[in-house]
Amino acid sequence: MKVLITGGAGYIGSTICWALKDHGHTPIILDSLVTGREEFARDHIFYQGDIGDPEIVSKVFEDHPDIFATIHCAALIVVPESVEKPYEYYRENVVKSMHFFYQLAQLGYPRLVFSSSAAIYDVVPGFMVTEESPLKPTSPYSRTKYMMEMVLEDFTQAYPLQGIALRYFNPIGADPQLRSGMHIETPSHILGKLVEVAQGVAPVFNITGTDWPTRDGTGIRDYIHVWDLASAHIKAVEKFDQVIAEDGNTARQYAVINLGTGQGVTVRELVDAFERVIGHPIEKQEKSPRPGDVAGAYANANKALALLGWKAEKSIDEGIRDALRWGEIRDQVLDYN
Ligand SMILES: NC(=O)c1ccc[n+]([C@@H]2O[C@H](COP(=O)([O-])OP(=O)(O)OC[C@H]3O[C@@H](n4cnc5c(N)ncnc54)[C@H](O)[C@@H]3O)[C@@H](O)[C@H]2O)c1
């Protein structure tokens, strides 16, 4: 089946495109390349354009009237940047997404899978969150995700639209065949920083926060291999109508599903796994938490298993290994000049 992927030239969207292709489906990318990479789009049907441009959106559906579902990954995603530029984040992630959702309903393409985030959860005792756990987004970025969940739920009540919001935990790794991976040149995420220390680019890895009420005092997250994440989207699309029909309250046309491994991993445990994979220890030091840091969360992944028949299969070591393998060839795949 044909599936429209907005943001398909980004890290997660491009991985979903390859997973779709490997399952015999046809991805169609709509991406403005504001942050994404043309190299990730060139092997697929690709429209370079903005989700906020109704003409290009209409053209995509005119050219491909048989699109079965839309996966909406397009967004700006950098938390500190969202604090500095909230107008841009609300404009891109909320205003444009809202018009785009409405246009999908008007054009008669009701099936919509939305890239949401576990960053919208509040911290709960024990750190494991279900889809019913309290929400408390703490940055403009995470508030855009929270708002779009609410918009989507309201739209599905009022318009011919059906939505599945997938709350991603912490994606790591790359396409195991190395056709795509993380593309940001200087990564700000934890695995990127570990790699920089291992490569000698940075002198020491800072463990920021060692007094959280976790088993070893460091922050806890749920690191999910991006290929597992992509595979969940295949299930969400293939089982879309079933998921909407089965998710509890039958009046609703909207479902929320956590996409995580169900395993909490602390920063120290991630560092241990990293050292295990590279085969030697790295320089590290303990520091105070950074402003805005939280103890963290990991997924209760039962609903994904029940509704999608999906669970994460790849280990944290595989995620680290694939990230390192991708890092070795990335500059041959992507042209940064
Ligand atoms: N990476 C993570 O850790 C993470 C975690 C949770 C949720 N998510 C969500 O997953 C989605 C994909 O994230 P990613 O890591 O692949 O980010 P990314 O920056 O690699 O990809 C985003 C893509 O969207 C495109 N885009 C942005 N605004 C657009 C617009 N107005 N019109 C058309 N294209 C536009 C960009 O060019 C880029 O290719 C996002 O919605 C993000 O919020 C990501």
The ligand as an ORCA input file, in Angstrom:
! r2SCAN-3c Opt
* xyz 0 1
  N      14.256     11.875     17.670
  C      13.654     11.707     18.830
  O      14.308     11.482     19.853
  C      12.138     11.778     18.930
  C      11.508     11.376     20.112
  C      10.114     11.465     20.197
  C       9.374     11.936     19.115
  N      10.009     12.334     17.972
  C       9.210     12.856     16.862
  O       9.501     12.100     15.698
  C       9.381     12.911     14.534
  C      10.615     12.743     13.677
  O      11.766     13.116     14.439
  P      13.252     12.957     13.864
  O      14.153     12.653     14.998
  O      13.241     12.085     12.673
  O      13.539     14.489     13.423
  P      14.254     15.043     12.106
  O      14.557     16.471     12.363
  O      15.347     14.141     11.690
  O      13.075     14.939     11.021
  C      12.032     15.869     10.914
  C      11.772     16.074      9.441
  O      10.646     16.937      9.276
  C      10.926     17.847      8.227
  N      10.066     19.030      8.441
  C      10.052     19.843      9.530
  N       9.108     20.794      9.389
  C       8.502     20.562      8.189
  C       7.446     21.191      7.487
  N       6.810     22.277      7.987
  N       7.053     20.690      6.289
  C       7.691     19.611      5.768
  N       8.704     18.977      6.381
  C       9.121     19.452      7.586
  C      12.408     18.116      8.336
  O      12.990     18.616      7.144
  C      12.941     16.743      8.712
  O      13.274     15.968      7.575
  C       9.143     14.335     15.032
  O       7.769     14.628     14.937
  C       9.577     14.287     16.487
  O       8.871     15.232     17.269
  C      11.373     12.271     17.850
*
